Amino acid sequence: MARVNGTIKRVMNGYGFVASEGGTEYFFHQSACSGVRFDELREGQAVTFDEGEGPKGPRAENVTLKDTTSS
């Protein structure tokens, strides 16, 4: 499955929401962060994630900061 590009929309107490480039909003739990601490995430940051499905709708899994460095 391909990684999805998105943007952090909201970060709350232990969970948050990320919007894909296509506009779908995904829930994510702090345990879904990979390579970044949950408390380092800020609204507007670019991320990549795997699509999943939770009991209440789309879920982001393996959320990582998108590499924005240019070589």
C-alpha positions as CSV (number, residue, x, y, z in Angstrom):
1,M,0.0,0.0,0.0
2,A,1.3,3.4,-0.9
3,R,2.0,6.1,1.6
4,V,-0.4,9.0,1.7
5,N,0.7,12.7,2.0
6,G,-1.2,14.9,4.3
7,T,-1.2,17.9,6.7
8,I,-1.7,17.9,10.5
9,K,-5.1,19.6,11.1
10,R,-5.5,19.3,14.8
11,V,-3.5,17.9,17.7
12,M,-5.3,17.2,21.0
13,N,-4.6,15.3,24.2
14,G,-3.2,12.0,22.9
15,Y,-4.8,12.1,19.5
16,G,-5.2,14.3,16.4
17,F,-6.5,14.6,12.8
18,V,-4.6,14.7,9.5
19,A,-6.1,15.7,6.1
20,S,-4.9,13.9,3.0
21,E,-4.0,15.9,-0.2
22,G,-7.4,14.6,-1.5
23,G,-9.2,16.2,1.5
24,T,-10.1,13.1,3.5
25,E,-9.7,13.6,7.2
26,Y,-8.1,10.8,9.2
27,F,-8.0,10.2,13.0
28,F,-4.7,9.2,14.6
29,H,-3.7,8.2,18.1
30,Q,-0.4,9.2,19.6
31,S,0.7,5.5,19.4
32,A,0.5,5.8,15.5
33,C,3.5,8.1,15.4
34,S,6.6,6.7,13.9
35,G,10.0,8.4,14.1
36,V,8.5,11.5,15.7
37,R,7.2,12.1,19.2
38,F,3.5,13.0,19.3
39,D,4.2,16.1,21.4
40,E,6.5,17.4,18.5
41,L,3.6,17.5,16.0
42,R,2.1,20.9,15.1
43,E,-0.8,22.0,13.0
44,G,0.2,22.6,9.4
45,Q,3.1,20.1,9.4
46,A,3.5,17.9,6.3
47,V,3.3,14.2,7.1
48,T,3.0,10.8,5.4
49,F,1.0,7.9,6.7
50,D,-0.6,4.6,5.9
51,E,-4.4,4.5,5.4
52,G,-6.4,2.4,7.8
53,E,-10.0,2.0,8.9
54,G,-11.1,2.5,12.5
55,P,-14.4,1.8,14.2
56,K,-15.5,5.4,13.5
57,G,-13.9,6.0,10.1
58,P,-10.6,6.6,8.4
59,R,-7.5,6.2,10.6
60,A,-3.9,7.3,9.9
61,E,-1.3,4.7,10.9
62,N,2.6,5.0,11.0
63,V,2.4,8.8,10.9
64,T,5.9,10.3,10.1
65,L,7.0,13.8,9.3
66,K,7.5,14.3,5.6
67,D,11.1,14.9,4.6
68,T,11.2,18.5,3.4
69,T,15.0,18.7,3.0
70,S,16.3,19.2,-0.5
71,S,19.5,17.7,-1.7
